[in-house]
Amino acid sequence: MVKKIIREFSVSYQQVMDEHGNVDSALMPKLSKQQIKQMYKTMVLVRAFDNKAFSLQRQGRIGTYLQVKGQEAAQVGSALALEDKDWVFPMYRSSGALIARKQPIPAVLLYWGGDERGLKSPLEVNNFPIAIPVGTQSLHAVGAAWASKIKGEKTVSLVYLGDGATSKEDCLSSMNFAGVFQTPTIFLVENNQYAISVPRNAQTRAETIAQRSLAFGFEGIQVDGNDIFGVYKATKDAIEKARKGLGPTLIECFTYRLADHSTSDDAKRYRAEQEVAEWLKKDPLERLEKYMRAQGILDDAYKEKALAGAKEKVEKGVEEYENTPPPDPADMFRYMFKEMPPSLKEQYESFLESRKK
């Protein structure tokens, strides 16, 4: 009998900035003061949007909403690392990433108000529509990445996933495909510790989510998901690798969902208040503020100005959203297919005739 070790694996953990705002200069990515200010202003805008959207839902002015609160660094840090030409595949909690990716605030609100026109991407960026089914967007991301590789393009596909999605067959199949064909895909997993009400340790006995990638032959890394510099660096490294044709990466952002799973959830029923209080001390926005104050980039006046500016943008977005004319019912025919098939065209013409009566 022969017994031997075929291969040993390890998973790295990365943190650039701790919860007190201190950074490891050896790991700190090259960012100008202007870029850091952009990161901060975008996070403030996302937080302001998130608070307003929650209020709008409670007032019946939009439908069900899923908050970003606590996960801003994971979404903004990764989104700002991409180029406009890259593809983003969002999940239902990716409003922050979409805003960072230039999706207009009125459009994001339009979607949460039940109008699919809100998911139409601005022409200058490649944002796919939000996926509500858990994990299905990973298939789309890998497909787009494979197409990019076949066409000889240098674009990257980044897909946002929750920790629970990594237990779904769609996600696992897409990771296997990405590994086999070495597609330029980044699996950005926001491990917020809960898949709705199920804690992470009840989903998998694996020590990390990041190690799931090892079964499919590519790198997985865990990063402090409340550290925007750490997320940005991990994403930049994965992008550089993907553009060189060196295949996919799984980035596990170890973070926390400070709000309920959705506006129809009550997280107090399955998690302790003390747990939430401990994670509040790691708030990603406050962490960045501490760093910026220490570097002389931020003071109270700048903070108030950034917050006021964010609130103004959000309020203008709400006004535009609520004054958007309703969609044309004929759109359900026009946008079903690129070229309308005869059977649908017949229905469409019948519908137009009925409107004349």
C-alpha positions in Angstrom: 0.0 0.0 0.0 1.2 3.5 -0.9 0.1 6.5 1.0 1.3 9.9 0.1 0.3 13.6 0.1 -0.7 14.6 -3.4 -0.9 18.3 -2.7 -1.3 20.6 0.3 -3.5 23.8 0.3 -3.7 26.9 2.2 -5.9 30.0 2.3 -4.5 33.4 2.9 -6.2 36.1 5.0 -5.6 39.8 4.1 -6.2 43.0 6.1 -4.6 46.3 5.1 -6.5 48.6 7.6 -7.6 47.4 11.0 -10.7 48.6 12.8 -8.8 51.5 14.4 -7.8 52.9 11.0 -4.2 51.8 11.2 -2.7 50.5 7.9 0.1 48.1 7.0 2.2 50.2 4.7 3.7 47.2 3.0 0.2 46.1 1.8 -1.4 49.5 1.3 -2.4 49.9 -2.4 -1.2 53.0 -4.3 -4.0 55.4 -3.9 -4.0 59.2 -4.2 -5.7 61.4 -1.6 -8.3 62.1 -4.3 -9.0 58.4 -4.8 -9.4 57.9 -1.0 -11.8 60.8 -0.9 -13.8 59.2 -3.8 -14.0 56.0 -1.8 -15.2 57.8 1.2 -17.8 60.0 -0.6 -19.1 56.9 -2.4 -19.5 55.0 0.9 -21.3 58.0 2.4 -23.6 58.1 -0.6 -24.3 54.4 -0.4 -25.1 54.7 3.3 -27.4 57.7 2.7 -29.1 55.9 -0.1 -29.5 52.8 2.0 -31.1 54.7 4.9 -33.5 56.6 2.6 -34.5 53.4 0.7 -35.4 51.7 4.0 -37.5 54.7 4.9 -39.2 54.7 1.5 -40.1 51.0 1.9 -41.6 51.6 5.3 -43.7 54.4 3.8 -44.9 52.2 0.9 -43.0 54.2 -1.7 -40.9 51.3 -2.9 -41.4 47.5 -2.5 -39.2 45.1 -0.5 -35.7 46.3 0.0 -32.4 44.6 1.1 -30.1 46.9 2.9 -26.3 47.2 2.3 -25.5 48.6 5.7 -22.2 47.2 7.1 -21.1 45.9 3.7 -20.2 49.1 2.0 -16.5 48.5 1.9 -16.9 45.1 0.2 -19.1 46.6 -2.5 -17.5 50.0 -3.1 -13.9 48.8 -2.7 -14.4 46.1 -5.3 -16.5 48.2 -7.7 -14.0 51.0 -7.8 -11.2 48.6 -8.6 -12.9 47.8 -11.9 -12.8 49.6 -15.2 -16.1 50.7 -16.9 -15.5 48.1 -19.7 -15.6 45.2 -17.1 -18.8 43.3 -16.4 -20.6 43.3 -13.1 -23.2 40.8 -12.1 -25.1 42.0 -9.1 -27.2 40.2 -6.5 -30.2 41.5 -4.7 -28.0 43.3 -2.0 -25.7 45.0 -4.6 -27.3 48.5 -4.7 -24.1 49.9 -3.3 -22.0 48.3 -6.0 -24.3 49.5 -8.7 -24.2 53.1 -7.3 -20.4 52.9 -7.3 -20.6 51.7 -10.9 -22.5 54.8 -12.0 -26.0 53.4 -12.0 -28.2 56.5 -11.4 -29.9 56.7 -8.1 -33.4 57.2 -9.7 -32.8 54.1 -11.7 -31.9 52.0 -8.6 -35.0 53.3 -6.9 -37.1 52.6 -10.0 -36.1 48.9 -9.8 -36.9 48.7 -6.1 -40.2 50.3 -6.9 -41.0 47.4 -9.2 -40.0 48.9 -12.5 -37.5 46.8 -14.5 -36.4 49.9 -16.5 -34.3 50.8 -13.5 -31.9 47.9 -14.4 -31.0 49.4 -17.8 -27.3 50.0 -17.6 -25.8 53.3 -18.5 -24.1 53.1 -21.9 -20.6 53.7 -20.5 -20.6 50.8 -18.0 -21.4 47.1 -18.2 -23.7 46.4 -15.4 -25.9 43.4 -15.7 -29.4 43.4 -14.1 -29.9 42.4 -10.4 -30.4 38.6 -10.0 -33.0 37.7 -7.4 -32.6 33.8 -7.6 -29.7 32.8 -5.4 -26.5 32.1 -7.2 -27.8 32.1 -10.8 -25.8 35.3 -11.7 -22.6 33.3 -11.3 -23.4 31.3 -14.4 -24.0 34.5 -16.4 -20.7 36.0 -15.1 -18.6 33.0 -16.2 -20.4 32.9 -19.6 -19.6 36.5 -20.2 -16.0 36.0 -19.1 -15.6 33.0 -21.4 -17.0 35.0 -24.3 -14.5 37.7 -23.5 -11.6 35.2 -23.5 -12.7 33.7 -26.8 -13.0 37.1 -28.4 -9.5 38.1 -27.2 -10.8 40.9 -25.1 -9.2 42.0 -21.8 -12.4 42.5 -19.8 -13.1 40.9 -16.4 -16.4 39.7 -15.0 -17.1 40.2 -11.3 -20.0 38.5 -9.7 -21.4 39.4 -6.3 -22.6 36.5 -4.1 -23.6 35.9 -0.6 -22.1 33.1 1.5 -25.3 31.1 1.2 -25.0 31.2 -2.6 -21.8 29.2 -2.5 -23.9 26.2 -1.4 -26.0 26.4 -4.6 -25.4 24.1 -7.5 -25.4 27.0 -10.0 -22.5 28.7 -8.1 -20.5 25.4 -7.8 -21.0 24.5 -11.5 -19.9 28.0 -12.6 -16.7 27.8 -10.4 -15.9 24.4 -11.9 -16.4 25.8 -15.5 -14.3 28.9 -14.6 -11.5 26.7 -13.3 -11.5 24.3 -16.3 -11.6 27.1 -18.9 -9.5 29.6 -16.9 -12.1 32.4 -17.4 -11.3 35.9 -16.3 -13.9 35.8 -13.5 -13.9 37.1 -10.0 -16.3 35.6 -7.5 -16.8 38.3 -4.8 -18.5 36.6 -1.9 -19.8 38.9 0.8 -19.7 36.5 3.8 -22.0 38.5 6.1 -22.3 35.5 8.5 -25.9 34.7 7.6 -27.9 33.2 4.7 -31.2 34.8 5.7 -31.5 33.3 9.2 -29.0 30.4 8.8 -25.6 31.1 10.4 -22.5 30.4 8.3 -21.4 27.4 10.5 -24.7 25.7 9.7 -24.2 26.0 6.0 -20.7 24.4 5.8 -18.1 22.8 8.0 -15.4 24.4 6.0 -13.2 26.8 7.9 -13.6 29.5 5.1 -15.7 30.2 2.1 -12.6 31.0 0.2 -11.3 27.4 0.2 -14.3 26.3 -2.0 -12.3 27.5 -5.0 -9.5 25.0 -4.3 -11.7 22.1 -5.3 -12.0 23.7 -8.7 -8.3 24.5 -9.2 -8.0 28.2 -8.6 -7.1 30.7 -5.9 -9.3 31.7 -3.0 -8.5 34.4 -0.6 -10.2 35.7 2.5 -10.1 39.5 3.1 -11.4 41.7 5.9 -14.6 42.8 4.2 -14.9 45.9 6.4 -11.5 47.1 5.2 -12.0 49.0 1.9 -8.3 49.1 1.2 -8.0 45.4 1.7 -11.0 44.7 -0.6 -9.6 47.1 -3.2 -6.2 45.5 -3.2 -7.5 41.9 -3.4 -9.8 42.9 -6.3 -7.0 44.7 -8.1 -4.7 41.7 -7.7 -7.5 39.4 -9.1 -8.2 41.7 -12.0 -4.5 41.9 -13.0 -4.2 38.1 -12.9 -7.4 37.7 -14.9 -6.3 40.2 -17.6 -3.0 38.2 -18.0 -5.1 35.1 -18.7 -4.2 33.4 -15.4 -7.8 32.5 -14.6 -10.4 33.2 -11.9 -10.2 34.1 -8.2 -12.6 33.8 -5.3 -12.5 36.7 -2.8 -14.3 36.1 0.4 -15.1 39.4 2.1 -15.5 38.6 5.8 -18.1 41.1 6.8 -21.4 41.5 8.6 -25.0 42.4 7.8 -25.9 45.1 10.3 -29.5 45.2 9.2 -32.2 42.6 8.8 -31.9 40.2 5.8 -34.7 42.2 4.1 -37.5 44.6 5.1 -39.7 41.5 5.6 -37.2 39.9 8.1 -36.6 40.3 11.9 -33.0 39.4 12.6 -33.6 39.7 16.4 -35.3 36.3 16.2 -32.1 34.5 15.3 -29.1 36.6 16.4 -28.0 38.2 19.7 -28.0 42.0 20.1 -24.5 41.7 21.6 -23.2 40.1 18.4 -24.5 43.1 16.4 -23.0 45.5 18.9 -19.6 43.9 18.5 -19.7 44.2 14.7 -20.9 47.8 14.9 -17.4 48.6 16.3 -16.0 47.4 13.0 -18.2 49.7 10.9 -16.4 50.1 7.6 -17.3 53.8 7.1 -16.1 54.8 10.6 -12.9 52.8 10.0 -12.1 54.8 6.9 -12.9 58.0 8.7 -10.3 57.2 11.4 -7.6 56.6 8.8 -8.5 59.8 7.0 -8.4 61.9 10.1 -5.0 60.5 11.1 -3.7 61.4 7.6 -5.2 64.9 7.7 -7.6 64.1 4.8 -10.8 64.5 6.7 -12.1 66.8 9.4 -15.6 67.6 10.8 -16.3 70.2 8.1 -15.4 67.8 5.3 -17.4 65.1 6.8 -20.5 67.3 7.1 -20.1 68.5 3.6 -19.8 65.0 2.2 -22.9 63.9 4.2 -24.9 66.9 3.0 -23.9 66.3 -0.6 -24.9 62.7 -0.4 -28.3 63.5 1.1 -28.9 66.1 -1.5 -28.1 63.6 -4.3 -30.4 61.0 -2.8 -33.3 63.4 -2.3 -33.0 64.6 -5.9 -32.9 60.9 -7.0 -36.1 60.2 -5.0 -37.8 63.2 -6.6 -36.8 62.1 -10.1 -37.9 58.5 -9.4 -41.3 59.5 -8.1 -41.9 61.7 -11.1 -40.9 59.1 -13.7 -43.8 58.3 -16.1 -45.1 54.8 -15.8 -43.8 52.2 -18.4 -45.6 51.6 -21.6 -47.4 48.2 -21.4 -46.2 47.5 -25.0 -42.6 47.2 -23.7 -43.4 43.7 -22.5 -43.5 42.7 -26.2 -40.7 45.0 -27.5 -38.0 43.9 -25.0 -38.7 40.1 -24.8 -36.5 39.3 -27.8 -33.9 41.2 -29.8 -35.9 40.2 -32.9 -39.6 39.6 -32.2 -40.7 36.1 -33.3 -43.8 35.8 -35.5 -46.0 34.4 -32.6 -45.2 37.3 -30.3 -45.5 39.8 -33.2 -49.0 38.6 -33.8 -49.9 39.2 -30.1 -48.2 42.5 -30.2 -50.2 43.7 -33.2 -53.4 42.4 -31.6 -52.5 44.4 -28.4 -51.9 47.6 -30.4 -55.3 47.1 -32.1 -57.0 46.7 -28.8 -55.6 50.0 -27.6 -57.3 51.8 -30.5 -60.7 50.7 -29.3 
